[in-house]
Amino acid sequence: MKPERETGETGYIELEEAIREEAERTDAVSDTSNAETEVPRDPYFYSSPFHMVHMSFFYSAGQYHPISLGGLAVMAAKIKWDARYFILLFLISFVFAGQFFLGFFQRWDSFFASVLSAVATELLLARIVLKKWIFPLSAIISGIGLSLLLSSYLVWPYVLAAVLAIVMKYVIRIGGSHVFNPNNIAIVFLLFVLPQYAVSTPKQWTNGIDVMILILVLGFIAAGAAKRLDTVLAFVLSFVLFAALRHYLFGEPLYYAFGPMLGASFQLFTFFMITDPKTTAPNPGARMTAAFLIAFVDALFRLQAVTNSLFYAAFIVTVLYGIPYRLLSLKRRNKSINA
């Protein structure tokens, strides 16, 4: 059985496999009499960093075989990229657009403190716990997300949140994977335990139409790439349903009920936090049920004028629904394996 591969290595390894398949196909149709075209193998070059570039055009299997442009197209189609790269692109675009064009008023020191703290913690724990080095894609995403969702006049809350987010990934696990969205559990801790040092205030970002369109386009691309559009639609429709109920049954002002949907914080939560491929259920029905429950708990909190209700709702639903679902799924999987 092949060892499980790291996410950061996926594109490279699958490219090698695709190149190997193309080379074998070329072998089957090539003229074996052209021995004079053989090129001696260079072990130093083959093990060097330039091998990746070189193997895009040749593959070594006793001799070098040129790969056609059609073969390169086939190989490109076979490569499956990690969907989280689209989420990373979404967040980076969000950061730069906000800093340079949309007036997010986020300090760069908080951005770098979040990202570097998350990356350092991920690398250290992966080396200690997993006994190997990994590419910290998840940590980069978490660090950027925290820098956007948190607001503090100090730097250390960003560092604390980043470290806590990564540590919880390794501490709270079921079936070999983490349960809570790293950013959610870190934000809930800071907002609940240390509210005097950190807040989540989307008011500092404008609710202009340009911001909304930018986030919606990038968000739908990221959610579609992660195959979590069902979660997004289920949550948005559920939020609309409960907003209407709060307005018509409890007299909540119309703009107050639906207004949060125009905010950057709501859209970041919708497209980034509850669509995390690593912490959402593989089953679409379970994902949509969780999205509905988050909107329901959020509505209850809003009726009680609880601030930061989305983050608390996601945390509570993970505890009361996500964890039992994971345990039941694990039990069923073990039962099927032992059967």
C-alpha positions in Angstrom: 0.0 0.0 0.0 1.3 3.4 -1.0 1.8 5.9 1.9 -0.6 8.8 2.1 0.7 11.8 0.3 0.9 15.3 1.6 -1.5 17.9 0.0 1.3 20.2 -1.0 3.0 17.4 -3.0 -0.1 16.3 -4.9 0.4 18.4 -8.0 4.0 17.3 -8.4 3.4 13.6 -7.8 0.4 13.4 -10.1 2.3 15.2 -12.8 5.0 12.5 -12.5 2.4 9.8 -12.8 0.8 11.4 -15.8 4.2 11.8 -17.5 5.0 8.2 -16.8 1.8 7.1 -18.4 2.5 9.3 -21.5 6.0 7.8 -21.7 4.7 4.3 -21.6 2.2 5.1 -24.3 5.1 6.5 -26.4 7.1 3.4 -25.9 4.3 1.3 -27.2 4.2 3.1 -30.6 7.8 4.2 -31.0 10.3 2.6 -33.3 12.7 0.7 -31.0 15.3 0.6 -33.7 16.3 4.3 -33.1 18.9 3.4 -30.5 21.1 6.2 -31.7 18.7 8.7 -30.2 19.3 7.5 -26.7 20.7 10.1 -24.3 22.8 9.0 -21.4 21.1 9.5 -18.0 22.7 12.1 -15.7 22.0 11.0 -12.1 23.1 14.4 -10.8 20.6 16.2 -13.1 17.9 13.7 -12.5 18.0 14.4 -8.7 18.4 18.1 -9.0 15.7 20.8 -8.6 15.8 21.3 -12.4 14.4 17.8 -12.9 10.9 19.1 -12.6 11.3 21.5 -15.4 13.2 19.0 -17.6 10.6 16.2 -17.0 7.9 18.4 -18.5 9.4 17.6 -21.9 11.2 14.3 -21.3 10.7 11.3 -19.2 13.5 8.9 -18.2 12.7 5.2 -18.5 15.9 3.7 -19.7 16.1 6.4 -22.3 14.6 9.9 -22.7 11.3 10.1 -24.6 10.0 13.4 -26.0 6.4 14.1 -25.0 4.1 15.6 -27.6 2.0 18.7 -27.0 -1.0 16.5 -27.0 0.5 14.4 -24.3 1.1 17.5 -22.2 -2.5 18.5 -22.6 -3.5 15.0 -21.4 -1.2 15.3 -18.4 -2.6 18.7 -17.5 -6.1 17.3 -17.6 -5.2 14.5 -15.2 -3.7 16.7 -12.5 -6.1 17.4 -9.7 -5.2 20.5 -7.8 -6.1 21.0 -4.1 -9.3 23.0 -4.0 -7.9 25.0 -1.1 -5.6 26.8 -3.5 -8.7 28.6 -4.8 -9.6 29.6 -1.3 -6.1 30.9 -0.8 -6.4 32.9 -4.0 -9.8 34.2 -2.8 -8.3 35.4 0.5 -5.2 36.9 -1.0 -7.3 38.9 -3.5 -9.5 40.0 -0.6 -6.5 41.2 1.4 -4.9 43.2 -1.5 -8.2 44.7 -2.7 -9.1 45.7 0.8 -5.7 47.2 1.7 -5.2 49.2 -1.5 -8.7 49.9 -2.9 -11.5 49.3 -0.4 -10.3 50.8 2.8 -10.3 47.7 5.1 -8.0 49.6 7.5 -6.2 46.3 8.5 -2.6 46.7 9.7 0.1 44.8 7.8 1.8 43.8 11.1 -1.4 41.9 12.1 -1.5 40.2 8.7 2.1 39.0 8.9 1.8 38.1 12.6 -1.2 35.9 11.9 0.3 34.1 8.9 3.8 33.6 10.2 2.6 32.4 13.6 0.2 29.9 11.9 2.9 28.6 9.5 5.6 28.3 12.3 3.2 26.4 14.5 2.1 24.1 11.7 5.6 23.2 10.7 6.7 22.6 14.3 3.7 20.4 15.2 3.9 18.5 11.9 7.5 17.7 12.5 6.9 16.6 16.1 3.6 14.7 15.6 3.8 13.5 12.0 7.6 13.2 12.0 7.9 15.0 8.6 7.9 18.3 7.0 4.8 19.5 5.1 3.8 22.4 3.0 1.7 24.5 5.4 -1.1 25.4 3.0 -3.8 25.1 5.7 -1.8 27.3 8.0 -1.4 30.1 5.4 -5.1 30.1 4.8 -5.9 30.1 8.5 -3.5 33.0 9.1 -4.9 35.1 6.4 -8.5 34.4 7.4 -7.7 35.4 11.0 -6.1 38.7 10.0 -9.3 39.5 8.1 -11.9 38.4 10.6 -10.3 39.7 13.8 -9.6 43.3 14.8 -7.3 44.4 17.6 -5.1 47.4 18.4 -2.4 44.9 19.6 -0.4 42.3 17.7 -0.3 39.4 20.3 -4.1 38.5 19.9 -3.4 37.7 16.3 -0.4 35.5 17.3 -2.5 33.8 20.0 -5.4 33.1 17.6 -3.1 31.7 15.0 -1.3 29.4 17.4 -4.5 28.2 19.0 -6.1 27.6 15.6 -3.3 25.2 14.5 -2.8 23.5 17.9 -6.5 22.6 18.0 -6.1 20.8 14.7 -3.8 18.4 16.3 -5.5 18.1 19.7 -9.2 17.6 18.7 -9.3 14.9 16.1 -11.8 12.2 15.1 -10.9 9.4 12.7 -7.5 11.0 11.9 -8.7 14.4 11.0 -9.5 17.6 12.8 -13.1 18.5 13.7 -13.4 22.2 14.2 -12.7 24.8 11.6 -9.4 26.2 13.0 -10.3 29.8 12.6 -13.8 29.3 14.1 -12.5 27.8 17.3 -9.8 30.4 17.7 -12.1 33.4 17.0 -14.7 32.0 19.4 -12.1 31.7 22.1 -10.8 35.3 21.7 -14.3 36.9 21.4 -15.7 35.0 24.4 -12.7 34.9 26.7 -10.7 38.1 25.7 -13.3 40.5 24.3 -11.4 43.5 25.7 -8.5 42.7 23.3 -10.1 41.5 20.1 -13.4 42.1 18.2 -14.8 41.2 14.9 -16.2 44.4 13.4 -17.1 44.4 9.7 -18.3 48.0 10.1 -14.7 49.1 9.4 -15.0 47.7 5.9 -17.5 49.4 3.7 -20.6 47.6 2.5 -20.4 49.1 -0.9 -21.6 47.3 -4.0 -18.0 46.9 -5.4 -17.0 45.0 -2.3 -20.0 42.7 -2.4 -19.5 41.9 -6.1 -15.8 41.2 -5.6 -16.4 38.8 -2.7 -19.4 37.1 -4.4 -17.5 36.4 -7.6 -14.3 35.1 -5.9 -16.4 33.3 -3.2 -18.5 31.4 -5.8 -15.3 30.4 -7.6 -13.7 29.1 -4.4 -16.8 27.3 -3.2 -17.3 25.7 -6.6 -13.7 24.5 -6.8 -14.1 23.0 -3.3 -17.4 21.4 -4.3 -19.2 23.2 -1.5 -21.7 25.3 -3.4 -24.5 23.2 -1.9 -23.4 24.3 1.5 -23.3 28.0 0.5 -26.7 27.9 -1.1 -28.2 26.0 1.9 -26.8 28.5 4.4 -27.8 31.6 2.4 -31.4 30.4 1.7 -31.8 29.4 5.4 -30.5 32.7 6.5 -33.0 34.5 4.3 -35.8 32.3 5.6 -35.0 33.1 9.3 -34.4 36.8 8.5 -37.9 36.9 7.0 -39.3 35.2 10.1 -37.6 37.6 12.4 -39.0 40.5 10.4 -42.6 39.3 10.1 -43.0 37.4 13.4 -40.8 39.4 15.8 -41.0 42.8 14.2 -37.2 43.1 13.5 -36.6 45.9 11.0 -36.2 44.7 7.4 -32.8 46.2 6.8 -31.6 45.0 10.2 -32.7 41.4 9.4 -31.2 41.2 5.9 -28.5 43.8 6.2 -25.7 41.4 7.4 -25.8 39.6 4.0 -24.3 42.7 2.4 -21.3 42.8 4.9 -17.9 41.4 4.1 -17.8 39.5 7.4 -21.0 37.5 6.4 -19.6 36.7 3.0 -16.2 35.7 4.3 -18.0 33.4 6.8 -20.2 31.9 4.1 -17.5 31.3 1.4 -14.5 30.7 3.6 -15.3 29.3 7.0 -18.3 26.9 6.5 -17.0 25.6 3.2 -13.7 24.3 4.5 -13.1 20.9 2.7 -11.2 19.5 5.6 -13.9 20.1 8.3 -17.2 19.7 6.4 -18.9 16.4 5.8 -18.3 14.5 2.5 -22.0 13.9 2.3 -24.0 16.8 0.7 -27.0 16.1 2.8 -25.0 16.3 6.0 -23.4 19.5 4.8 -26.7 21.2 4.0 -28.1 20.1 7.3 -25.2 21.7 9.2 -25.7 24.9 7.1 -29.4 25.0 8.0 -28.6 24.5 11.7 -26.0 27.2 11.7 -28.5 29.7 10.3 -31.1 28.5 12.8 -28.9 29.0 15.8 -27.6 32.3 14.4 -31.3 33.5 14.2 -31.9 32.5 17.8 -28.8 34.5 18.9 -29.8 37.5 16.8 -33.2 37.6 18.6 -31.3 37.8 21.8 -29.1 40.6 20.4 -25.9 38.4 20.7 -23.0 39.9 18.8 -20.8 37.7 16.7 -23.6 35.2 16.4 -22.4 33.5 13.3 -19.1 32.3 14.9 -20.9 31.1 18.0 -23.5 29.3 15.9 -20.9 27.5 13.8 -19.1 26.4 17.0 -22.3 25.1 18.7 -23.4 23.2 15.6 -20.0 21.6 15.3 -20.3 20.4 19.0 -23.9 19.2 18.9 -24.1 18.0 15.3 -20.7 17.8 13.7 -19.0 15.7 16.3 -21.8 13.1 16.7 -22.0 12.9 12.9 -18.2 12.2 12.7 -18.4 9.6 15.5 -21.3 7.8 13.8 -19.6 7.9 10.4 -16.4 6.5 12.0 -18.4 3.7 13.7 -20.1 2.7 10.4 -16.8 2.8 8.5 -15.1 0.5 11.1 -18.0 -1.8 11.1 -17.9 -2.1 7.3 -14.1 -2.8 7.4 -14.5 -5.5 10.0 -17.5 -7.1 8.3 
